[in-house]
Amino acid sequence: MQYKVGMFGGSFDPLHVGHLHDMMKAASMCEELYIVISWCEGRESTSKELRYRWILNSLKHLTNIKIILVEDTAISKEVYNTDYYWEQGAKDIKRKIGKPIDIVFCGDDYLGTNRFEQLYAPESVVHYFPRKEVPISSTEIRKWALSHWDYIPQVCKPYYVNQILVLGSESTGKSTLVQNLALAYNTNFVAEVGRDTCAYAGGEEWMIAEDLYENLLRQKIKVMDAVKESNRLLFVDTDALTTLFYANFLLNNQEEKSNCQALAEAIHAITHWDLVLFLEPTVEFVQDGTRSEEIAQNREKYSNQIMDLLHRYGVEYTSIGGSYLERFTKAKELIGQKLGVFTNW
């Protein structure tokens, strides 16, 4: 190794492949490399905990890397960019590392400012990484992460995946639409767990409270797993509030209804949707052997009940009607308008 102790600091907010590229190069030049995450509560797009685990899990194969965190208290980036905060930050870094720093790494956007030389030289060599080697910045990613997808490390991508919920009453084309959209955007979808539990029970009229608890829990876990492997978007068929509708529709025992409501509300409270599409019951009802004839005969009534739940829990949604093709086309238009993601077909 050329140097004993090195330091590479930054906010890394958010982390991108340019950071990792430079960290790997710096690690190859040092016996020990200290990566310093600068953080400030309330001024960041991603938490310090996320950035710590992203770096840790991206570079865990490099055993000479140590990650430390240093807080700054400036109210803005502009305020931080003064001698006082830079000098305080350098003091905190030196104190936390607790040993002589032989080399300090930074981007060449600081070349000529003499900033790092004033803070660390002559005790430390200042080494500049050319930014043009990986032409992306955290500022650009914060503006629009999905348009810089290839520059976001795999470990970070789940955080930026936009989750799109498709819901509605029975036989409105939800399962077909989420699969078609997943194909169109080359990504994943999560099917409705309730279809499996309903088929296992022998039909809706045979479902019990445990089936609905299973729907709620398994659906949430499936979404959490699928988002880790998704390409910018994840399409999900049905949510906790729809399952709450079925609990009210199918269950007679008040205690079971209350339990289901409590679980549905808890799951809803920790769930975020970037876009919600509600399918109107205006296509032909298809009886697959498990669907309710009561709902088939009163489609508008039960569709409105699901919408009432969305209103009660403050869920913003867009209704889509028309044919299956029109629903597919409208969904793509909304994804482009609201999320800025487009397909070629």
N, C-alpha and C positions, 0 to 999 in steps of 0.2 A: 504494500500500500504506500502511496506517495505521502499521505498525511495521517497523523494519528487521530485527531478529533476534528470533525467538520460540523457545520451548522447550516441548515437550509430552512428559512422561516417564511411564513406567509399566512394569509387567512385561509387560502385554499377553499374559497367560498363562491361557487362549489368546486369540488375536486374535478379535474379533467385529466385527460391522458398526457397533456403537456407537462403538468406537474409530475406525474409518475415517471415520465421520460427523464426529466431532470433529476428526480430523486434517485433513480437507478444509476444514472451516470455519477452523481455525487457519491453514492454508496460505494461505487467501484474504486473511488479515489481515497477512501478513508478507512481506517481501522474501526472507527466509530462515527456514525453520522447521526446527529440529533436533528430530527424534524420538529420544528417549533410551530404549533398551530396558534395563531393569534386569534383571540375571540373577544367579542363584546356583546353582552346581553342586549337583545332588542335591535341590533343593527345588522343582523345577518339573515341571509336567505336560507341557510341550513344550520342546524344546531352543532355545537362543538362535539357533542356525543356522536352524531352521524359522521362528521368529518374524521373523528378519531377512528371509528371502526372501519370507515372506508379505506383510510391509509393503512391501518393495521392489517386488514384482510387482503389488500392488494399486494402488500410487500412483505408478508410474513415469511416468505422464503428467503429474505435477506436478513440474516441473523445479526448483522452489525448495525441495524437501525434501531434507534430509540425515539419514541414520540413523547414530547412534552407539550404542555399548554401554557400559554401566557395571556393573561387578561389585559385588555386596554379599556380605558373608561371614557374615551373621547365620544362625543355625541354624534359625530359623523366622520366619514373618511376625510373630508376637507379639514376638519378640526384636527384630526390625527396627524395630518401631513405638516407638522410643525416640529421645530427642534426639540421642544419639551417632550412630546410624546415619543418621538423616535429615540431620544436619549434615555427616557424612562424604560422603554421597551428593551433597549440594548442592555441596560443594567439588570433587568429582570431575567433576561435570557442568560447572561453570564452567571448570575447568581444561581439559577436553576441547574445549569450544566455543571457548575462547580469545579471546572478544570480549564486550563488554557485551551482556547479554540485556535486551531492552526489554520483553518480555511473557512471562509464564509461564502456561500453560494447565493446568487441572485440572478434575476433576468437582466438582459442587456438594455432594457428600457431605463435602467438606472445608470447606465454607463455615461460618464461625463458629469453627473450630478455631484459626485464626491461624497454622496450620502453615506455609503457603507464604509468608505475609507476613513471618514471622520469618526465613525462609531467604533470601528474594529481594528483599523491599521494603527501602528505597524505590527502589532502582536499577531494579527491574522492576515493571511493572503485573501484578497477578494477575487472570486472567480465568477465571471459573467457567462450565463447560458444564453445563446442566441434564441430569441423568441420565434424567429422565422422557421426554426426546425419543426415546430408543431404550432401552426398558425391559428391559435385559438386563445381566447382569454376568458376568465371567469365572468367578466362583465357581460360579454356576448352571450354566454350560456345562461346567465341569470335573466337576460332579456327574453330569450326564447330557446329553451333547452331542446325541444323536439327537433328544431331545425339544425342542431349540431349533434345529433344522436351519435354519430360515429366517433366523436371526441369525448364522449362520456364513458368513463370506465364501467365495465360490466357490473361491478359491485354497487355502483351508484344508480344504475338505471331504474331499479324498482321504485325509487323515490320520485322519479320524474314521469313514470308511466301514467297516462290519463285513463281513468276508469269510467267507462260508459255503461250505464244501466239501461236495459230495455225491459219494460214491464207493461202489464195490462191484464185484462181478464183472460179466461181460458180461450184457446183457439184463435188467437189474434196474430199468430205468426212469429211469436217471440223467438222460439228456438231456431227457426229457419233464418230469421234476420241476423241473429248474433253470429251464426255460422257463416253466412254469406259475407257479413262485414269483416269477420276475422280473415277470411280468404282474400277479400279485397285489399286489406291493409297488411297482409302477411304477418299476422299476429295470432294471439290466443283468444279463446272464449271460455266462459264458464257456463256449463249447462245447468238447468234447474235441477237441484237435488231432489226436489219433491216428485219429479216424474218417476224416479227409482223407488222411493218409499211408497208412493201410491200404487205402483205396479206390484210391489212386494205384498202390500196389504190386500190387494185384490180389487182395488177401486177406492174412490174417495169416501164412500159411505162406510168403509171398513177401517178407515184410518183412526188412530188413537193419539192421545197427547204426546206419547213418546216419539211418534213419527214426526210430529211438528217440531219438537225439541231438536230432533236429529237434523231436520231440514235447516233449521236456523244455524246450528253449530257447524255442520258440515259445509254449508254454503259459504259461510265466512272463512273457514279454513281453506276451502278450494280457491277462493279469491286471493287470499294471502299467498298461497303457493303459486298460483298462475301469474301473478304480477311480477314475480321474480324472473320469469322466462318470457316476458312479453316484449314486443317491438313497438314502443311508443304508446300503443293503445291496448286496452283490455276491454273486451265486451262481455257483459254479464247479464244472464237471463234470470231476472227475479231477485228481490231483496227481502230483508227482514219484515218490512211493512206489508208486503204481499202475503208473506207467511202469517202475519198477524191477522190479515183479512180471513185467511182460511181457518185459523183457529176460532175466530168468531162465527164463521159459517158452519164448521163441522162439529165443534165441541159443545156439549151440553152442560158439563160440570163447570161451575163457576170458578172453583179453585184452580182447575186446569187452565181455564181461560186466563185467569190472572197471572199464573206462572208463565204462560206463553207470552203474554203481553210484557211482563217484566223482562224476560229474556230478549224479546224482539226489540224493546226500547233500548236495552243495554247495547245490543249489537248495532242498532241504528246510530247510537250516540258516538260510536268509535269508527263510523264508516263515512268516507267522503266520496262523492261522485262528482266528476268533472262535467258530466252531461247526462241528463236523464230524458229518455224517450218513452213516451206513453203511447201504446198502440190502441187505437180506437177499435171497437168490436164491429167493424163494418165489412169484414171479409166473411166468407161462408164458414159456419161452425162445422168442424170435423170431429166426429165422435170416434175416438181411438180405443174405446172400450173401458177407459178409466175416468173420463170426464163426467161432470155432473150434468144430468138432464135438467135439473132445476136452474142451473146457471145458463144452460143452452136456451131455455125458454124465456129467460129474463136477463139477457146480456147487458142491456143498457143499465139496468138497475145495479147489477153487481160491479160493472165497470165504474159507475159513479161512486160506489162505496170505496173502491180502491183509491179513486181520486180524492175522496173526502179524507182518507188517511194521509195522503200526501200533503194536503192542505193543512191538516191538523198538526203535522210534524214539521211543517215549514220547508217541504221539498219543492224546489223549483223544477219544472219539467216542461217539455214541449210535446204536444199531442201530434200524432201522425196518423192519417187515415189513407184512404185510397186502396189501390190494388197492391199486391205484394211487390211488384216492380216499383210502383210509385213510392212505397214505404222505403225501399232500399235506396232509391235515388234521393229522396228527401233526407234520409239519415246521413248520407254522404255530404249533402249540401250543408247540413247543420254542423257536421264535424269540421268541414272546411271553414265555415264562418266563425264558429265559436272556439275551435281549438287550433286552427291553422294547419291542419294535416290533410293532405290531398292524395288521391290515387289517380292513376292514368286510365281507369276504366270504371 
